[in-house]
């Protein structure tokens, strides 16, 4: 007797098989004893039911076969979705597992999902079985078209979210192009969702709107629990607990920061001695105000660090501390943690003494003012600071040469400076790196190393800042890449820190310098916090920690607590196991801040370039692929894409040399080449900048003369076809 065919019986039978089963085997079983039209009808029903079970996720395709989802191994993971639409999860044993777009189900970026592990063609891939926890319950959406009064068709601002939205705006006043905050998501169909608009964030093309959106997408904390504000308000305005502290108010300690800085957590004093230098680095004593287990401490630990944006800051501590009680304002007495360092004339640390101190900053200086003084403009800083700053400049040279001699890497990666004018115009530029920046950097590095050595010498538990050595295979790939691109002549025999330092020296002041710095950075491991010492590869430091910014980094606050315990001969304030968990969590906060910063810089650059389509820019090729190449604009530290589809001849990709070859013109485009590109599109919806070569005038008209290069003659369009990918 033929078994009745329903979704229930089909699913049960597939479960019983334990192994992948093909549809023809299902048909053989469920049509047994049937012939003619009856068998054909049963096969049609089988196809329909199997499609429904697959759509519901109860049955999973495995190659050309099928298995019951619940019989397959699964695991929980946080979902990442790439710009291509493909997903990625991390398996605890198998590492990175890819997920095809069609296997994502209704999952969104950042969701905690249950993933089925599949093996296909000897490769592992995943399929989302279900969403266990939504990361985003509120989604920024851009209104595109009003379907009916109060109901809009909208798109998510995050191009990685694979959905279309219907948004009910109710009584809110909104217009096309506005960004709204959607909540209460309800599925209406495959990748179609309905939201209710909770608020209007503003016009999409405003920097303030983009900033608000980035904070939401990256889950940046923006409000304070009432208990935190209550604790902050109860702290005394004037420090009075001076017992046992060293009085450093007589030293000309100064803070040196950016013009727009509001929190001043580090101050320096330098004087020359008979044998070298004395360096005092004083840091706001945040640990005195933020006690372990308090509401302030719990919130600071969850935030992990401060989050910086063009128009605002989301600080790790409330403003009463970050811009008030713990800010080293000039002329105001403050409690501080300090290290008093004795340094030889050639920059080597001789002695270090930790101090709980009272200080009074002599001046709030800026990088530009200090740089003008270093360049010879004596009136840029108060006269009483001339001797101290001159000594600081000489100490900086000594510390820098000492670090260079041991193999430190000096990677100068341009930092984006984003500004918005009163009329809403956005500009993005590279921040110049001044010698004044190096003065502060060298003093802070010296202090961080000294504290790490002191704590390590006394076998204390504290968070090291570690930077593991890079994977040798990555280093070999880097040098092979550069040889293939013609930037260097050969791969060094020994691939180590010194080889990287020699590489940076070889490209200094060449057109390839910025590019090589970025490629070296990509080849390195990510720095992290850990309770055990693995050294700091990039700084060539045997022991390093973060001590100098407890207002904006929780790891520094932990270091201060460890140093206080050492000074007072108390037990370690935390155990290795608990500190390891804290370090891991802090790494996640740091990555969140970095991702938000990159997202903000890209969107700001798009705003800065909107309306400038057709304009020509100087650029350098920063990456090459078979479908096009990436460029970085001169003076704007952001990448854009030149797709071969915008060019007018066929191009072949040489993977060994990492370059493209024009098959008609013979022009070669490789890493580090300086080119002129015309802007094709600055697209906020996809967060993309697209360019074409400046001489490809049909896609981007230029207002500037087109360069006539003997290597790249203007092609005759009537004889060429575009290559599309």
N, C-alpha and C positions, 0 to 999 in steps of 0.2 A: 504494500500500500504506500502510495506517495505521500510524504510528509507535507502538511499544510504549510504554505509559504507566506509568512508574515515577517515584519521587521524583527519581532521577538524570536521567532524560530530561526531566522537567518543568522542573527547575531549569536544566538546560543550555539548553533552549529559551527560557526567560525571560531568561537572560543574553544570548542572541543578539539579543534585540529592542532592547537599548540604551535603550529608552524605556519608560515605564509602559504596561502592557498589562492590559486588562480580562479578567475570567474568561470572558466570552462569546466573546472572541477565542481564548482558549486552547481552549475547547470546540469552536469551529469547526475548529481545526487538528487536535485529537486525536480528533475524531469524524468526520473526513473519510472518506467511503465507508461509514459505518455508519448503520444505520437502526433504528427500532423499539426493542426491548428492549436490543439491543447498544449503541446510542447512549446510551440512558438509563443503563445500567450504567456506561458509560465516564464520563459526566458525574458520577455519584455518586462514582466513584473519584477523579476530578479534584478534587472538592470536599474529599474526605478528605485527599488528598496535599497540596493547597494549604494546608489548615489545619495540617498537620504541619510543612510548610516554614516557615510563618509563626510557629508556636509555637517552632520551633528557631532563629528569627532569621535564617534563610537567605534568606527572602523578606520584603519589607517592603511593607505597604499604603501606597499614596500616593493619598489620596482614595479613589476607587472602583477604582483600578487597583493593580497590583503591579509591583515591580521586584526584581531580585536584589540583596541587600544589598551584595555586594562591588563592584557597579558604581556605587554611590552615593558621593559625597565624604564623608570622615570626618575626624575630628580627635580628639586626646586632650585631656581636660580633667578637672578635679576636680569631682565632682558635689555640688551642694547640693540638699537636699530640704526643701521648705517644710512648715509645719504642715498645709497643705491637702492634702499628698500629691504636689503637683506638683514636678518637678525643674527645676533651672536649671544651665546651664553657661556658661562664658565662651569665646566664639569669638575668636581673635586679631584677626580683621578685622570680623566681623559683630556683635560685642558679645554681649549676653545672649541666650541661646537657651533657650526653654522646652521642657520635656519632660513629656508627659502621664503620669499614673500608670501607665497600661497599657503605656507604652513604656519603663519603667525596667528591665524584666527582673528579674534577681536582684541589682541594684546597691543598695548601701547609702549613706547619707550619708558624704561624705568620700572615697569610692572614686575612684581614677583609672580613668576609663572611656574606651573608644573610642565616639564618638558619630557616628551617621550624620546628615548634614544633609539635611533634607527641605524642600521648598517646597510649601506648600498654601494655596490662596486668596491668593496673593501674599504670604504670611507664612512666615517660616522657623520650623521647629521641629526638635527632635532626637529621636533614638531611640537608646537604648543598644544597641550591637552586642555588646560584651563588657566584662567587668571586667578591667582590666589589672593592678590592684594593690588589694588590700583595705587600707583604712586600719585597720579594726578586726579583729584576729584574736581578741580577747577581747571579749565582749559582756555587759554587765550585764543580767540577766534576773530577773523576779519570779516566784516559784513560785506558781501559782494552784490547781492541783488535781493530786493524785497519781493517775495513771492505773493504775499497777501498782507493786509495791514497787520503789522506787529510780528510777521513771520518772515525770516530772512534766510537766504542761502548763504552759507559762510564756509570758510576754509580755516584749518588750524594754522597758526603762525609757525609751528614747528613742521618743516617739510618732511620730517621722518614719520609723522603720524598719518597712517594710511586711512583717512576717513573723509567723508563729506558731511557737513552739518546743516541741520535746520535749527535756527535759533529763534526763540520767542523772546521778544524784547519788552513785552508788556507795556508798562507806563514809562519806560526809559526813552529819552530823546536820543535817537541814533541816526546816523546817515551812512551811506555807502562809503567804504574806506575806513570806517571807525573800527577800532579793536575793542571787543567786549570780553568780559570774563564769563565763560560758560560754565554752568554747574548742573547737577542732577542729570548726568548723561543717561539717555535711554536708547537702546538699539531699535532701529526701525527696519533694518534689512542689512544685507551684506555691506559692511563698511559705511553704512548710513546711520547717523546718530542724531538724536534731538537733544538740544540743550536749552536751558533757561538762562537768559543773560542776567547775571548778578549785578554787574556794573559796567559802565563805559570807561575804558582806560584812556581813550583819546584817539586822535587820528593816527593811523599806522605810520605815516611818514614823519612823525615827531620823535626826536631823540628820547624825550621823557617817556613816551609810550613804549618805545622799544626797550628802554631800561626797565620799566615796570614789568614788561612781558618776560624778559630774560630772568628777572628775579623769580617770577612765578614758575617758569619752565624748569629752572634749576633748583627749585625748592630752597631759595635763600631766605632765612628767617628775617621777618620784618617787624615783629612786635615783641614786647617784653611781658612776661608774666607779672602779675601785680606784686607777687612776693619779691621779685628781683628789684623792682622799682622802690619798694618799701625799704628793703635793705640798703640800697644805694642812698636813699634820702636820709637814712639814719646815721650815716657815717659823718664824723666830725669834719668841719671845714678846715681847721688848722691842725697840723700834726703836733702832738704834745708828748708822744711816747719816745723820748730821746735817750732814755737810759741805756748805757752801754754802746751807743752809736758814736762813730767817728765824725767829728765836725769838719766838713770839707767846704764850708761856706766861704772860706778865704781864697779858694782856688777859682781861677777864671774859667770855669766850666761853661761851655757854650753848646747849644743845639744847632744843628745844621740840617735843614730840610727843604723841601719844595715850597714854593711861594704859597701854594694852596693848602699846605698841611695844617691840621688843627690839633693833632695829638703829638706831643713831643715826649718820647719815652727814653731817649738816649742823649747823653751829653759827654763831651770829651774835654780833656785838658792835657796839654803836652808841654814839656820843658826839656831843654837840653841839659845834660849833666857832663861831668868830666869824662865819663866813659861811654856815654851814649844818650839815652832818652828815658824820661819818665812819662808813662802814659796812664792816665786815670780815665776809665770809662765808667760812668755812673748811669744806672738804669732805674727807672721808676720802680719803687718797691710795691708792686701790685699785690704780692703775696701778703703784705701787711693788712690790706683792705679786703682781699678775697680769701676767706678761710675755707679749708676743705669741708665739703658737705653742706655748705651754705647754698641758698638759692642762687646767689651770684655765681658761685663755683659750678653748680650743676648746669646752669644755662651757658656759661662760658665753655664748659667741656663739650656740650652738645653742638655749639656753634663751631668750635675748633679754632677758628681764626676770624679776622675781620674780612669783609667782602667789599671791594672797592669798585666803584662805577663812575662814569664821567660826571654825573650830576649829584651823586650822593655816596654815602658810605653806610653799610650795615655793620656796625662795630661788634666786636666780641663782648665788650663791656658797655653798659649804659653810658651816656654822654657825661653824666656827673663824675664818672671815673675817667673815661678815655680822654675827654677834653677838659676835665676839671681836676679832681683830687690827685690823679696819677699823671698829669701832664706837667712836664718840667718847664713851666712858664718862667720867663725872665723876671728876676727880682722877687720871686716867691719861694719861701722855704718849702722844701719837699723831702720826704723820706726816700732813700734810695738804697739799692744794692750796688756795690761798686767793686771793681778790681783795680788794684794799684800795681802796675807792671813796670819792671825794670828791663830795658831792652838795650842790647849792645848797639854800637854804631853801625854794624852791618845787618841789623834787623833781627838778631837772634834773641829769644826770650831768656832772660837770666833768672828772674825771680817774679813771683806773683803772690799778692796778698788779697784775700777776699775781705770785704768790709760791709757792715751795715752802717749806713751813713746818713747824715743830714747835709743837703746841698742847697745852693741857691744859684740858679743859672745866671750868668753874667750877661748873656745876650741871646736873642733868637735870630740866628743868621740863616741866609738862604744859600743854595748852591751857586746861584748866579753872582751874588755879592762876593762870596769867597773866591770864586773863579776870577772875578775882576781884580781882587786884591792880589791873587797869585800872579796874574798877568801884569801887575805893576801899578794898579790904580789904588793907591794907599787910602784914598778917601772912601773906598767902598765899605770899609768896616771901621768901627771905633778905634782910635789910636792905641788905647790900652790893650788891644788884642793883637797888635801887629807882631810882637815877639812870639806870642804863643802860636799864632797861625803859621808863622814862618817856620817854627820848629815842627809843627804838625806836617807841613809840606815836606820837610827833609826826612822826618820819620816815615812818612808814606813811601818815599822813594826807597828807603832802606828795607821796609817790610816787603814791598813789592819785589825788589830784586832778590830778597831772601826766598820768597815763595817761588819765584821763577827758577831759582837755582835748584830747588828740590823737585820741580816738574809740574807745578800747578798749571791748569788750563785757563787761559784768558779768553773766554767766549763772549764776544760783544754782539749780543742779539738786540737789534733795534726794538725799543719799547714804544708802543703807540700812545700818542697824546691826543685826546679827543676833546674838542671844544665846540660849544654851541653859541652862536651870536644871538643878539636880542631878537633878530628877525627869524630865528629858527634855523639859519644856515649852519650846517655841520662841517667841520674840518677835521681831518685826521693827518697827523704828521709824526715823524720819528723824533723821539727825544734825543738831543745830542748828549753824548757821554762826556762829561767834563772831568778834569783832574780833581775838582772839588768833590765829585761823587766818589772818586777813588780814595780820597782822604778818609771819608766816613767808612767806606767799605773795608779798608785795611785795618782801621782801628777796631771795627766790630769783629772782623775775622780774628784778630789777635786776642780780643777779649773772649770770644767763643772758644778758641783753642785752649786758652789758659784755664778757663773754668773746667773744660772737659778733662784736661790733664790733672787738675787738682782733685776732682771728684774720682777719677779713675785711680789715681795714686793711693787714695784712701779707701778704695774698694767700695765706693758708694753706688747705690742703684739710682739711675737717672736716665732720661731719654737721650741717647746718642743721636746725632744727625749723621746717618750713614749714606754712602754712595758707593755701591758695589762696583767692582771692575766690570767692564763690558764683556759680553760674550765674544770670545776670540773669533768666532765665525762672522759676527757682525763687523768687527774691525777689519777682517780680511775683505768682506764684501764692500766696505767703505772705500778702502784703498784701491781695490780692483775697479770699483766704480769710477774713481777719480782718474786712474790710469786710462781706462777706456774712454773717458771724456777728454783726455789730453790735458788735464789740469796739472798732473804730476807725471814724472817719467816712469817710475817703477814702484812696486810694492816693497816697503822696507823688509829687511830680513827678520827683524824682531818687531812684533806688533805690541807695543806697550805704551805707557803714558808718555815716555820720551818721544816715541814716534809721532804721537798726536801733537805734542808740543812743537816738534820740528816741522810738522805739516802746517800748523798755524803760522809759524815764522816764515815759511816759504811763500805763503800766499798773502802776507801782510802788504798792504798798500797796492794790491793788484785788483783787477776787476772781479776776481773770483773770491775775494775775501769774505764778503757777507754770506755767499752761498756755502762755502766750505764750513763756516762757523755753524750754519744751520744743519748741514749734513752730519757734522761731528756730534752735535747735540742729539740728533735723532738716533745715532748709533750707541749712545750712552744709556746706561740703566737709569731708572728714576730714583732720585734721592728719597729717603724715607726716615722714619723714626723707629728706633729699636732699643731695647734694654741691654743689648749686647753689642760690643764694638766690632764693626767690620771695616773701620776706616772710611775716609772720604776720598774717593778716587779723583774727582775733578779738582779738589783743592790740594791733592797730594798730602793730606793730613792724616796722621796716625790716630788722632782722637779729636773729635769735633762735636759740638752741641750747639743748640740755639739758646742764647741767654739774653740777647739784647733787645727783644721786643715783646715783653709780657703783656702789653696792652692789647696787642693784635694777634698773638699766637699763644695758644694754650700750652704748647710744649715748653715754651720759655718760662711760663709760670711754674710748671713742674720742676724745671731746672733750678729756679729760685728757691723752691721749697727744699730741694735736695741740698743746695748750698747753705741755706740757713741751718739745716740739721747738722751739716759739717761744722759750721762756725760755732754752734752751741754744743757740739759733741753729743747730739741726740741720735737715736736710731733712725734708719732710713724711713721716710714717710710712706713708702709703698713697696710692695713685693714685686719680684721680677714678673710673676705670672700676670698680675693685675695690670702692671705697667705695659706688658706686651699687648694686652687687649686695648688699652688706651692708645698706644702707638698706632695700632691698626686702624682704629676709629679716626684718629687725627689724620692719617693718610687719606681716608675717604673724604674728609672735610676739605683737605688741601686740593684734591683732584676736583671736587665740586667748584671750588673757587677758581681754579685754572680754567675749567671748561666754560664757566660763566663769563670769565674775562675774555676768552677767545671768541665766544659767541657775540659778545657785546662789541668787540673790536671789528668783527666782520660786518655786523649790521650797521655800525656807525660808518664804516667805509662805503657801504652801499648807499646810505643816505647822502654821504658827501659827494658821491659820483652821480647820483640821479640827476637827470636833466643835462648831462654832459656827454650823451651818446654822440659818437663821431669824433670826439676830441682825441688827440694823439698824445701818448705818454711815453717817456723813456722807461724801460723796464729791463729786467734781467731774467733769463730763463732759470727757473728754480726746480723744475721737474719735467720729465719727458715720458710719454706713454705712446702706445700704438694709435690711440685715438686723438692725440693732441699734446699740448704742453702747457705747463703752468708758468706764470710770470709773476714777479713781484715788482710793483711800481716803484720808481725812484722817489724816496721821501715818504711813501705810504706803506707801512709794514703789513701788507695783506696780500694774499695770493688771489689771482684770477686765472681763468682757463682760456686758452686759445684752442678751439676745436678744429680738427682738420676739415670738418664739414663747411667751415667758413672760408677755406682757402680754395684756390682755383686750379690746383694741379694735384696729381697723385703723389703721395708721400710714402716712403717705406721706412719702417722702424728697425733700427739696428740696436738690438737689446744689449749687445756686448759693449758698444761705444756709448749707449744711452743718447742716441741722437736720431733725428729724422732727416731723411734725404729726399729732396724734391727730384722726382724722376725726370722732369723736363729741364728745370733750371739748373739742377746740380747743387742747389743751395743746401747747406747743412745747418741744422738747428740743434744745438747741444747744450748741456748744462753750463751755466755761467755766461752764456752769450748775451751780449747787450743787444736789445731789439727795440724797435718802436712799434707800439701797438695802439690800435684805435678801439675805444670802448663801444661794444655792441649793445650790451644790456647790463643794467644794475637792478637785479630782481630781488625784492624783499621777500616775495612769496616763497621762492626757492632758496633764499639766502645765497645767491650766486652772483659772481662778477664774470661776465663773458667778454672776451676781446677777440680781435682778429689782427693780423699783421697790418701795419699802417698802409702798405701799398695795395691791400685788398680793398680798394675803395668802394666797391659795389655794396658791401655790407656795412660799412661805417665810414661815412664821408668825413674827410679830415679838413679842418680849417687851417692846417699848416702844410707847408710844402712836403711832398712825398720824397723820401730819400731815394737816391738812385745809386744802388750798390752794385759793383761789378760782380759780386757773388750771387746777387739775387735780382736779375733783370725783371722788369715788369712783364708778366706772362700775357700772351695773346689769348684772350678769353674765348674767342670763337673756336679755338682748336682744342680746348681743354674741357674736362668734365670735373665736377666736384666729387670728392670721395666722401661718402656718408657712412657714419658708424652709429 
